[in-house]
């Protein structure tokens, strides 16, 4: 029996959403140069993104913000309402607070700026596919600043078990599944099971969504992140 940590990674299927064909072409070429990534299709606006998601069922969607017709915020909200498990990674030139928080509220798992390096983009795609957070450093700062005023936590209710809350709090610090396992002295597979249970109970599809939910409920102190 093989160790799951050494097995070849599963193929990550993607949908590219951007109204600029040249941007989509360059992004596709970069992604398809990786053996574990496969682009299933492309869309030029939000309406096409919704239709393509229904037809192709990708694991990860690279989503632009400003597009003709339906924008990336509306498309993300609609897609996540239909398919909470799909990972939406925003790839945009905009870092305005209004865009950032609207997309995170809509359910985006990651937010990357188009000036990110190729390695950062590839790493973000894989992180989102694994249910992890992928926030550009400047975006992460915005998130922490926005929630830094949270000072009156509400007591945890019966949504999560004490172990699940513990896993969520460690995950909020940005640690990988292996690092969480090491910190809590449990196996990586157990971490995956706990995270899957957390996502299911909270009705979210990514670590970013779960952490934001936890901050709002007062389970996570943003000052500790």
Secondary structure per residue as TSV (DSSP state, phi and psi in degrees):
chain	resnum	aa	ss	phi	psi
A	1	X	-	360.0	133.2
A	2	X	-	-86.1	149.7
A	3	X	-	-72.2	126.2
A	4	X	G	-63.9	-23.3
A	5	X	G	-72.2	-17.2
A	6	X	G	-108.4	-1.5
A	7	X	S	-71.4	154.2
A	8	X	-	-61.7	140.3
A	9	X	-	-66.6	147.6
A	10	X	-	-72.9	152.6
A	11	X	-	-67.9	132.2
A	12	X	E	-97.5	118.3
A	13	X	E	-91.7	142.9
A	14	X	E	-134.1	154.3
A	15	X	E	-123.7	131.2
A	16	X	E	-101.5	126.3
A	17	X	E	-123.8	109.0
A	18	X	-	-162.1	141.5
A	19	X	S	-83.4	-0.3
A	20	X	-	-106.8	110.6
A	21	X	H	-56.3	-35.6
A	22	X	H	-66.0	-39.1
A	23	X	H	-65.1	-44.1
A	24	X	H	-62.3	-40.5
A	25	X	H	-62.7	-47.3
A	26	X	H	-64.8	-40.4
A	27	X	H	-66.3	-41.8
A	28	X	H	-60.8	-44.9
A	29	X	H	-61.2	-40.4
A	30	X	H	-64.5	-48.8
A	31	X	H	-66.4	-41.8
A	32	X	T	-76.2	-4.1
A	33	X	T	-80.3	-5.1
A	34	X	S	-104.2	131.9
A	35	X	T	-66.0	-23.4
A	36	X	T	-98.1	4.9
A	37	X	E	-117.9	137.7
A	38	X	E	-139.0	120.5
A	39	X	E	-85.1	118.8
A	40	X	E	-85.9	-28.8
A	41	X	E	-175.4	179.2
A	42	X	E	-135.4	157.9
A	43	X	E	-144.9	147.9
A	44	X	S	-104.6	-3.6
A	45	X	S	-160.5	177.9
A	46	X	H	-63.7	-40.7
A	47	X	H	-61.6	-44.4
A	48	X	H	-64.2	-36.5
A	49	X	H	-62.1	-43.3
A	50	X	H	-63.3	-46.4
A	51	X	H	-63.7	-41.9
A	52	X	H	-69.0	-34.3
A	53	X	H	-65.2	-42.9
A	54	X	H	-62.1	-41.3
A	55	X	H	-77.1	-36.4
A	56	X	H	-106.4	-22.2
A	57	X	-	51.1	58.7
A	58	X	-	-71.2	159.6
A	59	X	S	-78.5	-39.0
A	60	X	E	-133.0	139.7
A	61	X	E	-116.1	124.8
A	62	X	E	-89.7	114.1
A	63	X	E	-115.9	123.6
A	64	X	-	-81.0	167.2
A	65	X	S	-98.1	-61.6
A	66	X	-	-89.1	112.0
A	67	X	-	-143.1	154.8
A	68	X	S	-65.5	149.6
A	69	X	S	75.1	-129.3
A	70	X	S	-76.4	127.2
A	71	X	-	-83.5	178.9
A	72	X	H	-67.4	-29.4
A	73	X	H	-66.6	-50.6
A	74	X	H	-63.7	-40.6
A	75	X	H	-65.1	-43.1
A	76	X	H	-61.7	-44.3
A	77	X	H	-60.7	-44.5
A	78	X	H	-67.7	-42.6
A	79	X	H	-65.5	-44.0
A	80	X	H	-68.8	-29.1
A	81	X	H	-66.6	-35.8
A	82	X	H	-83.2	-37.7
A	83	X	-	-137.4	81.6
A	84	X	T	-59.9	-22.7
A	85	X	T	-81.4	-13.2
A	86	X	S	-74.9	141.4
A	87	X	E	-95.6	122.0
A	88	X	E	-103.0	118.6
A	89	X	E	-109.4	111.6
A	90	X	E	-75.2	130.9
A	91	X	E	-128.8	105.6
A	92	X	E	-149.4	168.7
A	93	X	S	-93.1	-10.1
A	94	X	-	-93.6	129.2
A	95	X	-	-122.5	22.1
A	96	X	-	-61.5	141.1
A	97	X	H	-53.8	-41.4
A	98	X	H	-60.4	-43.1
A	99	X	H	-68.1	-46.5
A	100	X	H	-56.3	-53.8
A	101	X	H	-75.5	-29.5
A	102	X	H	-65.0	-40.4
A	103	X	H	-72.9	-39.3
A	104	X	H	-66.5	-38.9
A	105	X	H	-65.4	-32.0
A	106	X	H	-73.6	-16.9
A	107	X	T	118.2	10.7
A	108	X	-	-63.8	137.7
A	109	X	S	-88.7	-22.4
A	110	X	E	-148.9	158.7
A	111	X	E	-143.8	111.3
A	112	X	E	-123.8	140.5
A	113	X	E	-89.2	150.7
A	114	X	T	-69.0	-8.4
A	115	X	T	-88.9	6.7
A	116	X	S	-67.3	154.2
A	117	X	-	-73.4	163.7
A	118	X	H	-60.6	-41.1
A	119	X	H	-63.6	-37.7
A	120	X	H	-65.0	-40.5
A	121	X	H	-65.5	-46.7
A	122	X	H	-62.4	-41.4
A	123	X	H	-65.2	-38.2
A	124	X	H	-67.2	-40.5
A	125	X	H	-59.6	-47.0
A	126	X	H	-67.7	-35.9
A	127	X	H	-65.2	-45.9
A	128	X	H	-63.8	-39.6
A	129	X	H	-62.0	-30.3
A	130	X	T	-87.8	3.4
A	131	X	T	82.5	14.1
A	132	X	-	-96.5	168.1
A	133	X	-	-81.7	151.0
A	134	X	E	-146.6	85.3
A	135	X	E	-114.5	131.2
A	136	X	-	-55.8	142.1
A	137	X	H	-50.5	-41.3
A	138	X	H	-68.1	-31.4
A	139	X	H	-72.4	-41.1
A	140	X	H	-59.7	-39.1
A	141	X	H	-62.9	-41.4
A	142	X	H	-59.8	-43.0
A	143	X	H	-62.6	-46.7
A	144	X	H	-65.5	-39.1
A	145	X	H	-64.6	-39.7
A	146	X	H	-62.9	-40.5
A	147	X	H	-97.6	4.3
A	148	X	T	-68.6	-15.1
A	149	X	T	-85.0	-5.0
A	150	X	-	-67.6	112.9
A	151	X	-	-130.2	-6.4
A	152	X	-	-121.0	81.7
A	153	X	-	-65.6	143.8
A	154	X	-	-91.2	144.9
A	155	X	-	-64.5	142.2
A	156	X	-	-59.3	141.2
A	157	X	-	-104.2	-153.7
A	158	X	S	-89.6	11.7
A	159	X	S	-61.7	-48.5
A	160	X	S	-121.9	151.2
A	161	X	-	-75.0	167.7
A	162	X	H	-62.5	-36.2
A	163	X	H	-69.8	-39.3
A	164	X	H	-64.7	-40.2
A	165	X	H	-61.9	-39.8
A	166	X	H	-63.1	-45.3
A	167	X	H	-62.4	-43.3
A	168	X	H	-62.9	-41.2
A	169	X	H	-66.0	-37.9
A	170	X	H	-71.7	-39.9
A	171	X	H	-61.0	-32.1
A	172	X	T	-63.9	-21.0
A	173	X	T	-81.2	-2.3
A	174	X	T	93.4	6.4
A	175	X	-	-71.0	149.7
A	176	X	-	-76.5	170.4
A	177	X	H	-59.0	-40.5
A	178	X	H	-64.5	-39.5
A	179	X	H	-69.2	-38.8
A	180	X	H	-61.4	-44.4
A	181	X	H	-58.9	-43.7
A	182	X	H	-65.4	-43.4
A	183	X	H	-63.5	-37.6
A	184	X	H	-99.2	1.3
A	185	X	T	58.2	46.9
A	186	X	S	-132.4	173.3
A	187	X	-	-83.7	153.8
A	188	X	H	-56.5	-36.2
A	189	X	H	-64.3	-38.1
A	190	X	H	-65.3	-38.0
A	191	X	H	-60.1	-44.5
A	192	X	H	-60.4	-41.3
A	193	X	H	-64.1	-45.1
A	194	X	H	-61.4	-44.1
A	195	X	H	-64.8	-40.4
A	196	X	H	-61.2	-41.2
A	197	X	H	-65.5	-40.4
A	198	X	H	-61.2	-48.8
A	199	X	H	-59.8	-42.7
A	200	X	H	-65.3	-46.1
A	201	X	H	-66.2	-36.6
A	202	X	H	-88.5	-9.1
A	203	X	T	70.4	37.5
A	204	X	-	-123.2	168.5
A	205	X	S	-120.7	5.4
A	206	X	S	-151.9	164.2
A	207	X	H	-65.7	-37.9
A	208	X	H	-58.4	-47.6
A	209	X	H	-62.3	-42.2
A	210	X	H	-64.2	-41.8
A	211	X	H	-66.3	-43.7
A	212	X	H	-61.7	-39.7
A	213	X	H	-61.3	-45.2
A	214	X	H	-64.1	-37.5
A	215	X	H	-65.7	-44.3
A	216	X	H	-64.0	-35.8
A	217	X	H	-79.5	-9.4
A	218	X	T	85.7	11.3
A	219	X	S	-77.9	-25.9
A	220	X	S	-122.6	129.0
A	221	X	-	-88.3	111.5
A	222	X	G	-61.0	-22.7
A	223	X	G	-69.8	-16.4
A	224	X	G	-91.0	-4.7
A	225	X	-	-86.9	360.0
